[in-house]
Amino acid sequence: EANLKESRGSEMRPIVKVEGGIGRIILIGQFDFNLHREFRQAGQELLDNNAVKIIRIDMEQVPQIDSSALGMLLLLRERAAMNRMTMEIVNCQPAVKQVFEIANMSTHFNFQFA
């Protein structure tokens, strides 16, 4: 019974890296509402950086996403556009790519598939 701890603390924070004018958010693991606060903070860090012109979301290590993740991505894209930044989504796994296609979101983002 001592092993029934909540696994909420095991979630990975998004990794933020800035290289030249590209700000990268590297996501690891499930991308869903549990990542809301951390993703928003990572996005804000890049939005506040005047050197960043492109926000690149790297999903290579994301096995799946849900509708709340789609909403978070759309919101960040909107805020990036207000800051005259572009946003790209790169390295989607097939299951993640399929979610974008089913939700008819492929036209909303610049994709670079692995």
Buried (B, 14 or more C-beta within 10 A) or exposed (E): EEEEEEEEEEEEBBEBEEEEEBBBBBBBBBBBEBBEEBBBEBBEBBBEBEEBBBBBBBBEBBEBBEEBBBEBBBEBBEBBEEBEBEBBBBBBBEEBBEBBEEEEBEEBBEBEEE
